[in-house]
Amino acid sequence: MNKKRLAIIGVFVLMIFGFGVYFESLQNDSKSLKQINKLNFDTRQYQSVINNKSHELEIKLQQVKTYERQNRKKTAAVSPVANSHCIGSDFVELFNQQTAEYENILSTKHVNEMR
């Protein structure tokens, strides 16, 4: 009878240990899932901002194209070489930085569609 009781106690201790390990792994999985969900939410927000900005840029580009067609004039591209009394070098630098930023935004627009 003593061996039976010892075997039952041993099985009971092993079951408690097994449940402890199981619930600890569930808790770790829950923490990992919360972190993944937060990262996914942040990524979706960032992608939404990018998509909104690119949509605004596309609208502005369409407005410029419409304006050019209506007036049949082509706008001159501003380059770092253009340095006259009308356009300062600071303006050219800012324009080129803004253009590079817009190109970067537009180049990442369809990232979600490609995945």
Sequence and secondary structure as in RCSB ss.txt:
>XXXX:A:sequence
MNKKRLAIIGVFVLMIFGFGVYFESLQNDSKSLKQINKLNFDTRQYQSVINNKSHELEIKLQQVKTYERQNRKKT
AAVSPVANSHCIGSDFVELFNQQTAEYENILSTKHVNEMR
>XXXX:A:secstr
 HHHHHHHHHHHHHHHHHHHHHHHHHHHHHHHHHHHHHHHHHHHHHHHHHHHHHHHHHHHHHHHHHHHHHHT   
    TT   SSS HHHHHHHHHHHHHHHHHHHTTTHHHH 
